[in-house]
Amino acid sequence: MFFLFGMRTKTKALNQIQYPCSKCSRQTVFTAMESKRWFTLFFIPVIPLGGSHLIRCNLCGLTMKCSPELTEQITAKSMAAGA
């Protein structure tokens, strides 16, 4: 008998925020995302192993980790919206 196991990262878009981009040098719209790592067994996510919040510029594609303050704002907005 053999087992197929591994790791997988799932990303879910939460909402859109206005934020200055350090690469474009413009005030643009960023997509706020939640990224979670999972332990998989037979390609099925079984155990969550942690996660982080990311923001991605919709113009240039720059992806950055969120600061703790911005993470709190994103989660508060998504909870208020009922997401």
PERAZI-V312033 format. One record per pair of residues at least 4 apart in sequence whose C-alpha atoms are under 6 Angstrom apart, sorted by sequence separation. I is the first residue (numbers start at 1). J is the second residue. D is the distance in Angstrom with one decimal. If there is no record, write none. Layout:
<<I J D> <I J D>>
This chain:
<<21 25 5.4> <40 44 5.1> <57 61 4.9> <66 70 5.9> <79 83 5.9> <21 26 5.6> <40 45 4.3> <56 61 5.8> <57 62 5.2> <66 71 5.9> <78 83 5.3> <20 26 5.7> <39 45 5.9> <40 46 5.4> <56 62 5.5> <20 27 4.2> <38 45 5.7> <39 46 5.8> <56 63 4.3> <19 27 5.7> <20 28 6.0> <39 47 5.1> <55 63 5.7> <19 28 5.9> <38 47 5.6> <55 64 5.5> <18 28 5.7> <38 48 4.5> <54 64 5.6> <18 29 4.6> <38 49 5.4> <54 65 4.5> <17 29 5.6> <37 49 5.3> <54 66 5.3> <17 30 5.3> <37 50 5.7> <53 66 5.7> <16 30 5.7> <36 50 5.8> <37 51 6.0> <16 31 4.6> <36 51 4.1> <15 31 6.0> <16 32 5.9> <35 51 5.3> <15 32 5.4> <35 52 5.3> <14 32 5.5> <34 52 6.0> <14 33 5.3> <34 53 4.6> <13 33 4.3> <33 53 5.8> <12 33 5.5> <33 54 5.1> <12 34 5.3> <32 54 5.9> <33 55 5.9> <11 34 5.6> <32 55 4.5> <11 35 4.3> <31 55 5.5> <10 35 5.7> <31 56 5.2> <10 36 5.4> <30 56 5.3> <9 36 5.6> <30 57 4.5> <9 37 4.4> <30 58 5.6> <8 37 5.7> <8 38 5.2> <7 38 5.6> <7 39 4.7> <6 39 5.9> <7 40 5.7> <6 40 5.2> <5 40 5.4> <5 41 4.5> <4 41 5.8> <5 42 5.9> <4 42 4.9>>
